[in-house]
């Protein structure tokens, strides 16, 4: 739902920013942080990181372009 400026102002006037901030700090201290998303790395990325090479050096050793590694 898109809110116009007047609706946004009315909504914000009803908010208690201090309480929201305090609640957020309490959540953080309790370990209740926002969403955590885990991204699986492709095997080629893991291999490159394991040998400690840059993308350009790894691509050179494999005989491919950097763009091939990035796709």
Kinemage of the C-alpha trace (Angstrom):
@kinemage 1
@onewidth
@group {chain A} dominant
@subgroup {mainchain}
@vectorlist {calphas} color= white
{ca unk a 1} P 0.000 0.000 0.000
{ca unk a 2} L 1.423 3.365 -1.010
{ca unk a 3} L 0.876 6.099 1.553
{ca unk a 4} L 0.672 9.760 0.717
{ca unk a 5} L 2.594 12.376 2.675
{ca unk a 6} L -0.283 13.232 5.022
{ca unk a 7} L -0.826 9.560 5.896
{ca unk a 8} L 2.892 9.140 6.567
{ca unk a 9} L 2.956 12.161 8.871
{ca unk a 10} L -0.114 10.939 10.785
{ca unk a 11} L 1.442 7.498 11.171
{ca unk a 12} L 4.752 8.924 12.367
{ca unk a 13} L 3.059 11.186 14.926
{ca unk a 14} L 1.655 8.078 16.624
{ca unk a 15} L 5.037 6.335 16.860
{ca unk a 16} L 7.164 6.219 19.990
{ca unk a 17} L 10.643 6.235 18.460
{ca unk a 18} L 12.367 6.037 21.846
{ca unk a 19} L 10.422 2.919 22.797
{ca unk a 20} L 11.066 1.350 19.391
{ca unk a 21} L 14.791 2.025 19.797
{ca unk a 22} L 14.837 0.609 23.327
{ca unk a 23} L 12.969 -2.493 22.151
{ca unk a 24} L 15.450 -2.924 19.304
{ca unk a 25} L 18.436 -2.698 21.664
{ca unk a 26} L 16.836 -5.250 23.992
{ca unk a 27} L 16.215 -7.572 21.042
{ca unk a 28} L 19.844 -7.281 19.963
{ca unk a 29} L 21.098 -8.013 23.477
{ca unk a 30} L 18.799 -11.039 23.619
{ca unk a 31} L 20.220 -12.305 20.331
{ca unk a 32} L 17.023 -11.643 18.441
{ca unk a 33} L 18.366 -9.861 15.422
{ca unk a 34} L 16.788 -9.441 12.015
{ca unk a 35} L 16.690 -12.030 9.315
{ca unk a 36} L 19.818 -14.010 8.645
{ca unk a 37} L 20.273 -15.421 5.191
{ca unk a 38} L 22.931 -17.951 4.313
{ca unk a 39} L 24.207 -17.966 0.760
{ca unk a 40} L 25.745 -21.125 -0.627
{ca unk a 41} L 28.947 -20.450 -2.548
{ca unk a 42} L 29.494 -22.255 -5.841
{ca unk a 43} L 32.271 -24.873 -5.700
{ca unk a 44} L 34.529 -22.785 -7.953
{ca unk a 45} L 34.406 -19.896 -5.462
{ca unk a 46} L 35.231 -22.185 -2.559
{ca unk a 47} L 38.137 -23.708 -4.510
{ca unk a 48} L 39.528 -20.277 -5.365
{ca unk a 49} L 39.245 -19.095 -1.774
{ca unk a 50} L 40.852 -22.283 -0.438
{ca unk a 51} L 43.972 -21.725 -2.543
{ca unk a 52} L 43.984 -18.004 -1.740
{ca unk a 53} L 44.061 -16.674 -5.297
{ca unk a 54} L 42.458 -13.600 -6.781
{ca unk a 55} L 39.793 -14.066 -9.437
{ca unk a 56} L 42.130 -12.892 -12.165
{ca unk a 57} L 44.969 -15.228 -11.144
{ca unk a 58} L 42.613 -18.191 -10.713
{ca unk a 59} L 41.060 -17.562 -14.133
{ca unk a 60} L 44.521 -17.289 -15.684
{ca unk a 61} L 45.561 -20.656 -14.213
{ca unk a 62} L 42.369 -22.279 -15.502
{ca unk a 63} L 42.750 -20.671 -18.926
{ca unk a 64} L 39.375 -18.932 -18.807
{ca unk a 65} L 38.221 -15.330 -18.602
{ca unk a 66} L 37.286 -13.719 -15.298
{ca unk a 67} L 33.724 -13.332 -16.592
{ca unk a 68} L 33.515 -17.114 -16.991
{ca unk a 69} L 34.251 -17.485 -13.278
{ca unk a 70} L 31.713 -14.824 -12.363
{ca unk a 71} L 28.795 -16.363 -14.293
